């Protein structure tokens, strides 16, 4: 039996997460005729215009790159149509695809989304899964429509959310999983066996974009919730608190001590009070249980394991400012 002809694909993506899928397509029999990505943005201390990770990879592979500020204008739509693509693959592109664009490829546009839709539609599914204490997440390949992550599901691949996972850990694991999910979906689309399953709207929830203010820890919250925040905000925006001096202390790693979800574990101290310091960790009273800090960073310094931090700094008798619940 003759194999289906390779697909001609437009790829749209911007951040590092997207590069795994583009690399997999470049290695595949399919042809990536063009890459669409966000315009170059100022980055770093010098605010130098910097290409997105996807643009850098596309240039390396000699794939034509387009960086429109939007896709609603006739010129942008006609240019996209001129590529004569069979399919458009979208991964964290950052621009809305209007209906005329969705209808251009004969196979439509598919999206790789880092959650098990309809759970965690929106911009920050990885962080929101950790914050909510989800035990599993995954990759969804979805046929795009005019809504926000509301299209029909082509396939899903699940993975566990480990109790120690940071957003960085989960990001990398899901990015790797996305390549297998994409290749399997392309096979199904090519041979006509793809199923298109409507999402259950009653199970939908929204993964709002992460705001910097959310990283300010509120010590009235319980230790388990605060530990999730520390993991969800690593590597950005990084959980933080303030010393009584007003100095910011960034917290890269922490965990709730065993039994912190037990009401009997409530320390007899005000939330935010440092109640113990050792090479194993800095123990802080919370609204429920004890949070042990294990990697910290002061302004102008680098992140330090707590064993190194306590050799140079003391937080004994310190009470952290409470912050605001995000």
N, C-alpha and C positions, 0 to 999 in steps of 0.2 A: 504494500500500500504506500502510495506516495506521501511523503511528509508535507504538512502545510507549509506554505511559503513564509519566510521570516517576515515579521511585522515591521513596518516603518513607524517609528515612535518619536513623538515630541516629549521631552522630559521637562518637568517644571518643579524646581525645588530651590532651597536656599541654604539651610544650616547644615552642619556636619552630619546630622542624622540622615540627611538625604543622600549623602555621598555613597553609602553602601549600596543603595538601589541602583544608582547610576553606574557604579563600578560593575555590578552584576549584569546590567544590560550591555555594557561595553564588551564584556567577556562572552555574551550570549550570541546566538546566530542572528538576533534581531539588529536592526539598524536604527541608531539614534540620529535622526536627521537634524535636530536642533535642541538646544537647552535654553529654557527660560528661567531667569532668576532675578532677584531683587537688584536694583541699582546699587553700585558701590556706595558704602557708608563710611563716615569717619570712625576710626577705631584707634585704641591705644592712647597713651598719654599725649602723643603728638597730634592726635585727631587726624591722622593721614587717611585719605580715601583708600578703602580696602575692599578687595573683591570678596564675594561670598565664597565659602568652601566649595559650593557647587560650580561656580564660575572657574575657580582655580583648577578643579578637576577636569572640567570640560575643555579648558585651554590646553591642559596636559594631553588630552586625548584628541585634540584638534577637531572638536565638535563645534559648529557654529553656535554662538551665544547671543541671545537677545535679552535686553533689560528694560522693558517698557515700564513706565510708572503706573500704568493701568492697561486694562484690556477691553475697555468699553468703546474706545474710539474706532471708527471705521477703518482707518489705516492699520491699526494694530490687529484687528480682526482679519482683514484681507491678507496681511503678511502671514499670519498664522495659517490661514487657509492655503496659502501658496506652497506650504511645505508638503501638502498632499499626504498627510500622515494617516495611518490606519487607526492609531490610538494615541491618547495623551496620558502619560503617567505623572501623577502629581503627588509630591511628598513635601509637606511643610513649606509650600511655596510662599505664602504670605500675602497673596493677592486673590481677590474673589474672581472666579471665572463666571462671566455673564452667560446667560442661556445661549446666545448665538455661538459662543466659543464651545460650549458643551456639545453642541450639535455638529461641529465641524468634522471630527474623525468619524468614520463609519462605525467603528466599535465604541465610540464615545470617549469619555474621560474616566479614568479610575484613580482612586486615591488610596494611598497607604497611610493608615491612621494607627497611632500607638495606643490603642485601647480595644477592649472587646465591646464594640458598639452594640446597643445604643448607650452604654455606660461611658461617660466622660467624652462627650462631644466638646469640641472647642480647642483652645490654644495650649492648654497645659495638662494633658491627660496623665503624663507620667508622674508629675508632682502631686496631682490631686489624688491619684490612686494610693500613693504612700500616705498622704495626709489623712485619708479616710480609713486607713488600716486594711485596705483590700488584700486578700490573700492571693489573688491571681489577677493578671491582666493579659495583654497579648497584642497581636497585630490583626487588624481588619483590612481586607481589600474590599473596597466599596465602589459601586458605580455612582459617579457623582451626579447630583441634581442641583437645583437652584438653592436648596437649603443648606444649613450649616451641619455638615456631617450627617445628613438625613437620608442619604441614598440607599439603594438596595445592597445587601451584603452578598459578595461573591464568595468569600471564604474568610475563615478566622483561624488563627494559630495562637494557642494559649501558652502562657508561661507563668510560673509562680512569682509572687513578690516575697522575697525572703525577709525575715525579721531584721536583717542587718543591711538591707539594700539602701543605698543612697540613690538620688535621682541620676547621678552619673553612672552607677552600676546598672540600673534598670534601663537607662538610655542605651548603653552599649549592647546589652543583651537583646533588647527589642530591635535595635538597628541591625544586628546580625540575623535575627529571626525574619526581618522584613524581606531579606533577599530570597529566602526559600519561599516565603508566602507569595512574593511577586512572581517568581518563575512558575510556580504551580498554577497561579491564576492565569498567566499568559498561555500556558498549555491548554487550560480549559477553554479560554476564549478562542484560541485558534481552532480547536477541534469541535467547538460548538457544544461542549458538555457543561459549560458554566451555568450555575444556578444563581438566580437573583432573588434573594429572600428579603422581603420588606422588614424593616426594623420594628420592634415592639415599642411604640411611642410611650406606653405606660411605664417603661423601664428607663427612659432617657434621663440623663442628668448632664449638667454643664460644667466643663472644666475651664473656669475663668483664667485669664492670663494672670501670672504671678506678679504681684506688685512688691516693690522693695519694702514697703511698710509692714508687710506680713512677716518679715524676718525678725522683727522686734519681739522678743519672747515676753509673754505675760506669765509671770510666775504663779499667778492664781490658778492657772490651768494645771491639770495633773501631769505627772512625770511621763506617762505613756504618750500623751498627746504632744508634749514638748519634745520628746525623743523623735517622734515622727516628723515634727517640723525641722529638726536639725538634719535629719536624713533627706527630707524632701527639698530642702534649700541648699544642699551641697551638690553641685558647685556654685549655684547662684540662686538667690542673692546672698547666701550664707547667713544662718541664724546668728543673732547678736543680742547682747544685753549691754547695759551701761553700769559702770562702777559708780560708787557714791561720788566720785570726783567728776563724773560726767564723761569719763573716757570710755570709748566703745571697746567691748570685748567680743570678738567674733568666735563662734563656737562651731567647729567643723565636725566634731564627732562627740556623741554622748549616748547614753542609754539609761533607761529606767532600771533601778535596782530591782532584783527579784522581789515580788510581792508588792510592788508599788501600786498595783491596781486594787489592793486590799485596803479598805478603810482603816484597818488597824495599823497600816504602815505610815499613817499620817505623822510626820515629824512634829515634835513639840517646839516648832520654831516658825517665825513668820515666813511666808513665801518669798523666795529670793535670798534667803540667808544661807551663807556658806557654813555648813555644819561639820565638815571634815575635809582634810587635805592630806593626800598621800601620793606616792608614786603611781598608785593604781588609778587615781582619779580625784577630782574635786567634787564633793557631794553637796548638792544644793537642795534645800527644802522647797517644795512646790505646794500647790493647792491640794495635792493628793500623791503622797509618796516622795521618793528622792530621785533626782536626776544626777547621774554621775557624768561629769565632763571629762573627756579624754584627749581632745585635741583643741587647742585654743590659739588665738592670734590677737596681739595688741597692735594698735596703729603703728605703721612704719616697720613692723616686724614681719616675720614669716610664720606660717602655721607651725606649732610645736606640739609634739607629744607631751602629755601632761607630766611625764617623768622629767622632761627637760624644762618644761615651763615652771614647775615648782622649785627647781634649782635656782632660777633667776628672779622669780616673782613670788610674792605672797598675797594670798587672798583671804587669809585668816580673819575672821570676824567681819568680813565684807558682807554687805547686803546689797544685792543688785537692784537697780531700779526696776519697777514692775512692768513698764511698757504698757501696751494696749492690746486687747484681744483683736486679732484680725479675722 
